[in-house]
Amino acid sequence: MATPRTVAFHTLGCKLNYSETSALSRLFEEDGYTIGNFTSAADIYVINTCSVTDFADQKCRQTVRQALRRNPQANVVVTGCYAQLKPQEIADIPGVDLVLGAAEKFHILDYLEPFLMGDAGVKVHTGDIQEANTFTSSFSFGDRTRSFLKVQDGCDYKCTFCTIPLARGASRSDEVEKVVKNARQLASQGVKEIVLTGVNIGDFGNGTAVIEGERAKKEALFIDLIRALEDVTEIPRFRISSIEPNLCTQEILEFIAGSSRFMPHLHMPLQSGNNRQLRDMRRRYTCELYAERVSWIKELMPHACIGVDVIVGFPGESVEDFKETVRFIEELPVSYLHVFTYSERPNTPAISMDGVVPMTVRKERNAILRFLSEKKKTAFYQEHIRTTRPGLIEQDKKPGFVGGFTDNYIQFRVPEEQGHVNELKGIQLHSIGEDLVMKASLSREKSRGPSKVFSSKPSL
């Protein structure tokens, strides 16, 4: 390339998007581009979008405007889920030059070439989502502490509220050997923790076609993947981003409980604590199964952190339905909630369901569950006051401090002079501070390994 050009990236949405943005960034870097900061002027801006809620769509529009304020002459490329679902809507945003769908985004340099040759006009390249049937390995890399490693993409589930299968296509997975290779590459770059990401990672190797205890196919399953990663001794910590409760098998939980590298932290989407609502959502489990999984986790790992996704205001959710969800979560030994306000999405069955919940009520219910989340997190943190857990030290937004997360996902903060970023240390947890961050100090105990040193996991 005759003249070096600058490209800047902005990611909206999930950990999976962050891993893919990093992969796109490396494509540009290998082609001779200079990677710039999105807050500065650049020749090209790439926006990787989410479309889980209407707010994500609005955020995309705002981001385009921000980019053009920094350089009105820049080429703006929009890709990701929103681009796949509503390409023309994005093409109509003033200043957007190129729209790329799910199957096209990793060929971004090819589609960008005409613009560099002086071509003008908005170009839209979004094929049928059925064409998104290949897997592209991706991982994030930047702060040298934690990386999001994509192991699976797409989803075969047909939840009535969700557009992800329309935006990302069918479930497909990376190969175990490639995931292991990527993990070793990240280790060579100094990464201490890898978070396994995907749309439905428990479905790795088409797990939905497998009856628990029986293998209907020869493909490696999620349990095979995590067993292989256990042997990547250069990475001290692995974390699972999220796993469906019906795919969170006893075999997987027993493995995590006995592992020195997989952290005692599970995030399992619930969505509703009411079986009728779960049926209307087409979720693949009942409240009883969910409670059983939580019980298994706590039996094997009493100190484990359990995160929960919940949707409020789904069509037909009555006052009693919501109260039942609150009661159900109150009784579960879970640690925190991610609360989502139901948002009508085009081309989903839920949009035509009866019993629309007014937005004011949805917001009230959201606030109630967020308050419950704070109570749950506070109680979980209080259980661990005056204990020592292994923690990975990272940057902290508070001046004079560094922070991070323990193995079981307790956020802590220690004085800056006590620790260095990207160190694994024993963390003495003292008290709950502002913003629900634990005040802590470094333990005098010598760390001899990633998590078993301070772990209370039972031997199996």
C-alpha positions in Angstrom: 0.0 0.0 0.0 1.5 3.3 -1.1 0.3 5.5 1.8 -0.2 4.2 5.4 -3.9 4.5 6.4 -5.4 4.6 9.8 -8.3 2.4 10.9 -10.2 2.6 14.2 -12.7 0.1 15.7 -15.6 0.4 18.0 -17.5 -2.6 19.5 -21.1 -2.7 20.7 -22.5 -5.7 22.5 -21.1 -8.9 23.8 -17.7 -10.6 24.5 -18.1 -12.5 21.3 -18.2 -9.2 19.4 -15.0 -8.0 21.1 -13.2 -11.2 20.1 -14.3 -10.7 16.4 -13.4 -7.0 16.4 -9.8 -8.0 17.5 -9.7 -10.5 14.6 -10.8 -7.8 12.1 -8.1 -5.5 13.6 -5.4 -8.0 13.0 -6.5 -8.4 9.3 -6.0 -4.7 8.8 -2.7 -4.7 10.7 -1.4 -7.5 8.6 -2.3 -5.5 5.5 -0.2 -2.5 6.5 -2.8 -0.3 8.2 -2.1 1.7 11.4 -4.6 0.8 14.1 -5.9 4.1 15.7 -8.1 5.0 18.7 -11.7 5.4 18.0 -11.7 8.7 19.9 -9.2 10.2 17.4 -9.3 11.0 13.7 -8.9 8.0 11.4 -9.3 7.3 7.7 -11.6 4.3 8.2 -14.0 3.6 11.1 -15.3 0.0 11.6 -18.3 -0.4 13.9 -19.1 -3.9 15.0 -22.8 -3.9 16.1 -25.2 -5.7 18.4 -28.9 -5.8 18.0 -30.2 -7.4 21.1 -32.3 -4.4 22.0 -33.6 -1.2 20.5 -31.0 0.7 22.6 -28.2 -1.2 20.7 -29.6 0.1 17.4 -29.7 3.6 18.7 -26.2 3.3 20.0 -25.0 2.3 16.5 -26.4 5.6 15.0 -24.8 7.6 17.8 -21.4 5.9 17.1 -21.6 6.7 13.4 -22.2 10.4 14.2 -19.3 10.4 16.7 -16.9 8.9 14.1 -17.9 11.5 11.4 -17.4 14.3 13.9 -13.8 13.2 14.3 -13.2 13.0 10.5 -16.1 13.9 8.2 -14.1 12.5 5.2 -13.6 9.0 6.7 -15.1 5.8 5.3 -17.5 4.2 7.8 -18.0 0.5 7.8 -20.8 -1.1 9.9 -20.9 -4.9 10.5 -22.2 -7.3 13.1 -25.7 -8.4 14.1 -27.5 -5.2 13.4 -25.9 -5.0 9.9 -27.2 -8.5 9.1 -30.7 -7.9 10.4 -31.3 -4.4 9.1 -28.8 -3.6 6.4 -30.9 -1.0 4.5 -31.7 0.8 7.8 -28.0 1.2 8.4 -27.3 2.1 4.8 -29.7 5.0 5.2 -27.7 6.4 8.1 -25.9 9.5 6.8 -22.2 8.9 6.5 -22.2 5.1 6.3 -20.3 3.8 3.3 -20.2 0.0 3.7 -22.5 -2.5 5.4 -21.3 -6.1 5.8 -23.3 -9.1 7.1 -22.4 -12.1 9.1 -20.8 -14.1 6.2 -19.1 -11.1 4.7 -17.4 -9.3 7.7 -14.2 -11.4 7.6 -13.7 -10.4 4.0 -13.8 -6.8 4.9 -10.6 -5.8 3.1 -11.9 -7.1 -0.2 -15.1 -5.2 0.1 -13.3 -2.0 1.2 -10.9 -2.0 -1.8 -13.3 -0.2 -4.2 -13.6 2.7 -1.8 -9.8 3.1 -1.7 -9.9 3.2 -5.5 -12.2 6.2 -5.4 -15.6 4.4 -5.7 -18.5 6.3 -4.1 -21.9 5.5 -2.9 -23.2 3.2 -0.1 -22.5 -0.5 -0.7 -24.5 -3.2 1.1 -23.2 -6.8 1.2 -25.4 -9.0 3.4 -26.2 -12.5 2.1 -28.8 -15.0 3.3 -28.0 -15.9 6.9 -27.9 -19.6 5.8 -24.7 -18.7 4.0 -23.0 -18.0 7.3 -22.0 -21.6 7.7 -18.3 -21.4 8.2 -16.4 -20.7 11.5 -13.7 -18.1 11.8 -11.4 -18.2 14.8 -11.2 -15.0 16.8 -9.8 -13.7 20.1 -9.4 -10.4 21.7 -6.0 -9.1 22.8 -5.0 -5.8 24.2 -4.5 -5.4 28.0 -2.4 -8.5 28.3 -4.4 -9.8 31.3 -7.6 -11.3 29.9 -8.7 -12.5 26.4 -12.1 -13.4 25.0 -11.6 -16.5 22.9 -14.4 -17.4 20.4 -15.0 -21.2 20.3 -18.6 -21.4 18.9 -20.9 -19.2 16.8 -24.6 -19.2 15.8 -27.5 -20.9 17.5 -30.0 -23.7 16.7 -32.4 -22.7 19.5 -35.5 -20.8 18.5 -36.3 -18.7 21.5 -39.3 -16.6 20.7 -37.7 -13.3 21.8 -34.3 -13.7 20.1 -32.9 -12.5 16.8 -29.5 -14.1 17.2 -30.2 -17.1 14.9 -31.3 -14.6 12.3 -28.2 -12.5 12.8 -25.5 -15.2 13.2 -27.0 -18.4 11.6 -26.8 -22.0 12.7 -24.7 -23.4 15.5 -21.1 -24.2 14.5 -17.9 -24.6 16.4 -14.1 -24.3 16.1 -11.9 -27.4 16.2 -10.5 -28.4 19.5 -6.9 -28.4 18.1 -7.4 -24.8 16.8 -8.7 -23.6 20.1 -5.8 -25.1 21.9 -3.4 -23.5 19.4 -5.0 -20.1 19.9 -4.8 -20.5 23.7 -1.1 -21.2 23.5 -0.6 -18.2 21.2 -2.3 -16.0 23.8 -0.2 -17.5 26.5 3.0 -16.5 24.5 1.7 -12.9 24.5 1.4 -12.8 28.3 -2.4 -13.4 28.7 -3.2 -14.9 32.1 -6.9 -15.5 31.7 -9.0 -16.7 28.8 -12.8 -16.4 28.7 -14.4 -18.9 26.4 -17.1 -17.1 24.3 -19.8 -18.0 21.8 -23.5 -17.7 21.3 -24.3 -21.0 22.9 -20.9 -22.5 23.9 -22.4 -25.5 25.7 -23.6 -26.6 22.2 -19.9 -26.9 21.1 -19.7 -29.8 18.7 -23.5 -29.8 18.2 -24.2 -30.8 21.8 -28.0 -30.4 21.2 -27.8 -33.7 19.2 -26.4 -35.5 22.2 -28.4 -37.1 24.9 -26.6 -36.8 28.2 -24.4 -39.8 28.7 -24.7 -40.9 25.0 -22.9 -39.6 22.0 -25.1 -39.3 18.9 -22.3 -37.8 16.9 -18.5 -38.2 16.7 -17.7 -34.5 17.0 -15.9 -33.4 20.1 -18.2 -31.8 22.7 -17.8 -29.0 25.1 -16.5 -31.4 27.8 -13.8 -32.6 25.4 -12.8 -29.0 24.6 -12.4 -28.0 28.3 -10.5 -31.2 29.0 -8.0 -30.3 26.2 -7.6 -26.8 27.5 -6.8 -28.0 31.0 -3.6 -29.3 29.5 -2.6 -25.8 28.3 -0.6 -25.2 31.5 0.8 -21.9 30.2 -2.7 -20.3 30.9 -3.4 -20.2 34.6 -7.1 -19.3 34.3 -10.0 -20.2 32.1 -13.5 -18.9 32.5 -16.7 -19.9 30.8 -18.7 -16.9 29.7 -22.2 -18.4 29.8 -23.8 -21.8 29.4 -27.4 -22.9 29.0 -28.7 -24.8 32.1 -29.8 -27.8 30.0 -26.3 -28.1 28.6 -24.6 -27.6 32.0 -24.2 -31.3 32.7 -23.0 -33.0 35.8 -19.9 -34.2 33.9 -19.0 -30.6 33.1 -19.6 -29.4 36.6 -17.5 -32.2 38.1 -14.7 -31.4 35.8 -14.7 -27.7 36.7 -14.9 -28.6 40.4 -11.7 -30.7 40.1 -9.9 -28.3 37.8 -7.0 -26.1 38.8 -7.5 -23.8 35.7 -11.3 -23.5 35.2 -12.6 -20.9 37.5 -15.5 -21.6 39.9 -17.8 -19.2 38.1 -20.8 -20.1 36.1 -23.2 -17.8 34.3 -26.5 -19.5 33.4 -29.4 -17.7 31.7 -32.7 -18.2 33.5 -34.9 -15.6 31.7 -38.0 -16.3 33.9 -38.7 -18.1 37.1 -42.1 -19.1 35.8 -42.6 -22.3 33.8 -45.4 -21.0 31.7 -43.3 -18.1 30.6 -40.4 -20.4 29.9 -42.6 -22.4 27.6 -43.8 -19.3 25.8 -40.2 -18.3 25.4 -39.4 -21.8 24.0 -36.6 -22.3 26.6 -35.3 -25.8 26.8 -35.6 -26.3 30.6 -38.0 -25.8 33.5 -37.5 -23.9 36.8 -37.0 -27.3 38.5 -34.1 -28.2 36.2 -32.5 -24.8 36.7 -32.8 -25.1 40.5 -31.2 -28.6 40.3 -28.2 -27.2 38.3 -27.7 -24.5 40.9 -27.8 -27.1 43.6 -25.2 -29.3 41.8 -22.9 -26.3 41.5 -23.1 -25.3 45.1 -22.7 -29.0 46.2 -19.5 -29.4 44.2 -18.2 -25.8 44.7 -19.8 -24.0 47.7 -17.7 -20.9 47.0 -18.7 -20.7 43.3 -20.2 -17.5 41.8 -23.4 -18.0 39.8 -24.6 -15.3 37.5 -28.2 -15.2 36.1 -29.8 -13.6 33.0 -33.4 -12.5 33.5 -35.9 -10.9 31.1 -38.7 -8.7 32.5 -41.8 -7.7 30.7 -42.1 -10.6 28.3 -45.6 -10.7 26.7 -48.1 -12.2 29.0 -46.0 -11.7 32.2 -48.7 -11.0 34.8 -48.1 -9.5 38.2 -48.2 -13.0 39.7 -45.8 -14.3 37.1 -43.3 -11.6 38.0 -43.7 -12.2 41.7 -43.1 -15.9 41.1 -39.8 -15.1 39.3 -38.7 -12.8 42.2 -39.5 -15.5 44.8 -37.7 -18.2 42.7 -34.6 -16.1 42.4 -34.7 -15.0 46.1 -34.6 -18.7 47.1 -31.7 -19.6 44.8 -28.1 -19.3 46.1 -27.1 -17.2 43.1 -24.6 -14.3 43.2 -25.8 -11.6 40.8 -28.3 -10.9 38.0 -28.1 -9.4 34.5 -31.5 -7.9 34.0 -32.9 -7.2 30.5 -36.1 -5.3 29.7 -38.0 -7.2 27.0 -37.7 -5.4 23.7 -39.9 -6.1 20.7 -37.8 -7.4 17.8 -39.0 -7.8 14.2 -39.3 -11.3 12.8 -39.6 -13.0 16.2 -42.7 -14.9 17.3 -42.9 -12.9 20.6 -43.7 -9.7 18.8 -47.2 -10.9 17.9 -48.0 -12.5 21.3 -50.9 -11.2 23.4 -50.4 -9.6 26.8 -48.1 -6.7 26.0 -46.6 -5.4 29.2 -46.5 -1.5 29.3 -43.0 -0.1 29.2 -43.4 1.7 32.5 -44.2 -1.6 34.2 -41.2 -3.3 32.4 -38.9 -0.6 33.8 -40.4 -0.9 37.3 -39.8 -4.7 37.3 -36.3 -4.1 36.0 -35.5 -1.8 38.9 -36.9 -4.4 41.4 -34.6 -7.2 40.0 -31.6 -4.9 39.9 -32.1 -4.2 43.6 -32.4 -7.9 44.2 -29.1 -8.4 42.3 -27.4 -6.0 44.6 -28.7 -7.9 47.6 -27.5 -11.2 46.2 -24.1 -9.8 45.3 -23.7 -8.2 48.7 -24.6 -11.5 50.5 -22.2 -13.4 48.3 -19.4 -11.0 49.0 -20.1 -11.0 52.8 -19.7 -14.8 52.8 -16.1 -14.2 51.7 -15.0 -11.4 54.0 -11.8 -12.4 55.9 -11.0 -15.1 53.3 -8.2 -15.3 50.8 -8.8 -16.0 47.2 -6.5 -16.1 44.1 -6.9 -12.9 42.0 -5.6 -11.5 38.8 -4.5 -7.9 39.1 -5.6 -5.4 36.5 -5.9 -1.7 36.0 -8.5 0.1 38.1 -10.5 3.3 37.4 -9.8 4.6 40.9 -6.5 6.6 41.1 -3.9 5.0 43.4 -5.4 1.5 43.1 -5.2 -1.6 41.1 -8.0 -4.1 41.0 -9.3 -7.3 39.4 -11.4 -10.4 40.1 -10.8 -13.4 42.2 -11.2 -16.9 40.8 -14.9 -16.9 41.9 -15.5 -13.4 40.3 -15.4 -11.2 43.4 -14.2 -7.8 42.3 -11.5 -6.4 44.5 -9.3 -3.3 44.8 -5.9 -3.0 46.4 -3.5 -0.1 46.9 -1.4 0.5 43.7 1.9 0.0 45.6 0.9 -3.5 46.6 0.6 -5.2 43.2 1.5 -5.0 39.5 -0.9 -5.5 36.6 -1.1 -9.0 35.2 0.1 -10.7 38.4 -1.7 -13.6 40.0 -1.7 -13.1 43.8 -3.5 -14.2 46.9 -6.1 -11.6 47.8 -7.2 -11.0 51.3 -10.8 -9.7 51.2 -11.6 -7.3 54.0 -14.8 -5.4 53.5 -17.3 -4.3 50.9 -16.4 -0.8 49.6 -18.0 1.6 47.2 -19.6 0.4 43.9 -19.7 -3.1 45.5 -16.0 -3.6 45.1 -14.2 -5.5 47.9 -11.5 -3.6 49.8 -8.5 -6.0 49.9 -4.8 -6.4 50.4 -2.2 -8.9 49.1 -1.8 -12.1 51.1 1.5 -12.9 52.6 1.0 -16.5 51.5 3.1 -17.5 48.5 1.1 -18.4 45.5 2.2 -21.8 44.1 -0.4 -22.1 41.4 -3.5 -20.6 39.8 -6.5 -21.5 42.0 -6.1 -24.7 44.0 -3.9 -22.9 46.6 -6.8 -21.1 48.1 -9.6 -23.2 46.8 -12.2 -25.0 48.9 -13.2 -27.3 46.2 -14.0 -30.8 47.3 -11.9 -33.7 46.0 -13.9 -35.9 43.7 
